[in-house]
Amino acid sequence: MKYNRLGKTGLKVSELSFGSWITFGKQTDLISAGKLMKNAFDNGINFFDNAEAYARGLSELIMGEILRTFRREELVISTKIFWGGEGPNQTGLSRKHLLEGTKNSLRRMQMEYVDLLFCHRPDPETPLEETILAMDALVRGGEALYWGTSEWSAADLEKTFQLCRELSAIPPSMEQPQYNMLVRKRFEEEYKPLFEQYHMGTTTWSPLASGVLTGKYNDGIPDDSRLARNPALRKTMEEAGLLSEETLSKVRRLSSLAGDLGGSMAQLAIAWILKNPHVSSVITGATSEEQLSENLGALEIKEKLDRESMKTIENILTREEK
């Protein structure tokens, strides 16, 4: 396992990390989640990601119980604040919700601090200055060691850095964007100036594009798949073009390349992200030991991705099917 500096901070995070989104409290219970986290740690993963919104707080409760069996200093733990409840002050990035939401997350996880604290989404209803000063207070107060954002636009981030200078506030250290073979524009184009000027770290999510990049939808949607059980998600992905014949044709060609390299489509998809020098850590998820093992196998495929292989992948991804 390789450990990367998170942007220009001194913190080192494992290049593969383990997230609890849609798994803890929904697909895995305390015992199975604990086994997965222990296995992940034993294989070199030191960064574990969570959020107050995941399973309405249950994900943090489960992780908190599991973390009692670890040495705190060996771990990098994150949470994200935005969706904390139904009340008018339980969502968003107001000073009130950021401070109360963070304290509630820490209580659920039985921790004194998190290493990384994210603003889970931008909040147009709260002045940016208020959000910045609240995050600054949380870092200076010791509830978080570093703060960052998730799915913020480059324009919002540029304004944030400018305001941090004006307010003498601690600036964000990292962004958590979606990034994979099929979702690339924001990360590779919009954020490029930010990487060059501010050296932001990134903890990317959805490496498999909600399962499309596993290849399991290449021949249709299986009856037991998440898309079959979730029509709303299927509609969203169809509208985004992730289930179009053009996209699936590319995934089929990529699957063939993965086989030539001795790996699975999922491993190739994760390995491809790891080759980007602006990626600090790729957040992966798993509901079984087999899935976790497959994700870890991406590290071997990464070493096989030479310049020629990366060029082949780029040609497949950018080619428009006739």
C-alpha positions, 0 to 999 in steps of 0.5 A, spaced: 500 500 500 502 506 498 501 512 502 500 519 499 500 526 502 493 529 502 495 535 498 500 540 501 499 537 508 503 533 512 498 527 513 499 521 509 493 517 507 492 510 504 491 510 496 485 506 497 480 507 503 474 504 505 467 508 506 461 506 509 456 509 504 450 505 502 453 499 506 454 500 514 447 500 517 444 497 510 447 492 507 452 490 513 451 489 520 456 491 526 459 484 526 460 484 518 462 491 518 467 490 523 471 484 520 471 488 513 474 494 517 479 489 520 481 486 514 482 493 510 486 495 516 491 489 515 491 490 508 494 497 509 488 501 509 488 507 514 483 512 512 476 510 513 470 515 511 463 516 513 458 522 514 452 524 518 447 523 513 449 515 512 444 511 514 441 517 518 447 516 523 447 509 524 453 508 520 457 513 524 454 509 530 457 502 527 463 505 525 464 508 532 463 501 536 468 498 531 473 504 532 474 502 539 478 496 537 483 500 534 489 505 536 486 512 534 493 514 532 494 509 526 487 511 523 485 517 519 477 518 520 473 523 516 466 525 516 461 530 512 456 535 515 450 537 511 444 533 512 443 532 519 435 531 520 429 534 518 429 541 522 430 547 519 437 548 522 439 541 521 441 541 514 446 546 511 452 549 512 450 554 518 455 555 524 449 552 528 449 546 524 456 545 523 458 546 530 452 541 532 452 536 527 460 535 528 459 534 535 453 529 534 458 525 529 463 525 534 459 523 540 456 517 535 463 515 533 465 516 540 471 520 538 474 527 541 476 529 533 476 527 526 482 527 522 478 530 516 471 534 516 468 535 510 462 540 508 458 535 504 455 540 499 455 547 497 450 551 501 447 557 497 443 559 503 449 560 508 454 566 507 460 563 505 464 567 510 460 564 516 461 557 513 469 558 513 469 561 520 465 555 523 470 550 520 476 555 522 473 554 529 472 547 529 479 546 526 482 551 531 478 548 537 481 541 535 474 537 533 477 536 526 485 536 524 483 538 517 477 541 513 475 540 506 469 540 501 465 535 497 462 537 490 464 544 490 465 548 484 472 551 482 469 558 482 466 556 489 473 554 491 477 559 488 472 564 492 473 560 499 481 561 498 480 568 497 476 569 503 480 565 507 486 569 506 482 576 507 479 573 514 486 570 516 482 563 516 485 556 515 483 554 508 480 547 506 486 542 505 482 537 500 476 536 496 471 529 495 469 529 488 466 524 484 471 521 479 471 515 475 472 513 467 465 516 466 465 522 470 471 526 469 470 533 466 470 537 473 476 533 476 480 533 470 478 540 467 475 544 472 479 543 478 486 543 474 488 550 476 486 549 483 491 543 483 496 547 480 495 553 485 493 550 491 495 543 491 489 541 494 488 533 496 482 529 494 479 523 496 475 521 490 468 517 491 464 512 486 470 509 482 465 504 479 460 509 477 454 505 481 456 499 478 457 500 471 464 499 471 464 493 474 461 490 467 455 487 471 450 491 466 454 489 460 448 484 458 442 488 461 440 489 468 440 483 473 434 482 477 438 482 483 442 488 482 441 495 485 439 498 479 433 493 479 431 494 486 432 502 485 428 505 479 429 512 481 437 510 481 436 507 474 432 513 471 438 518 474 443 513 471 440 513 464 439 520 464 446 521 465 448 516 459 451 511 464 447 506 461 447 508 454 449 503 449 455 507 447 457 507 454 456 500 455 460 498 449 466 502 452 465 498 458 465 491 454 472 493 451 475 495 457 473 489 460 477 485 455 483 489 456 482 488 464 482 481 462 488 481 458 492 484 464 489 479 469 484 483 472 477 484 473 473 490 470 472 493 477 480 493 478 482 496 472 477 502 473 480 503 480 487 502 478 486 507 472 484 513 478 490 511 482 494 513 476 492 520 476 497 524 481 492 529 483 488 523 487 490 522 494 486 516 496 480 512 492 474 511 497 472 504 495 466 500 499 465 493 500 459 488 503 463 482 503 470 479 504 470 477 496 469 485 494 474 487 499 479 483 496 477 484 489 478 492 490 485 491 493 487 487 487 487 494 483 494 495 486 497 490 482 493 492 476 496 499 477 503 497 476 501 493 470 498 500 467 504 502 463 503 508 458 501 504 452 495 501 456 493 508 459 493 510 451 489 504 449 484 506 455 484 513 453 482 511 446 476 507 448 473 512 453 474 518 448 472 514 442 465 516 439 461 510 437 458 510 430 
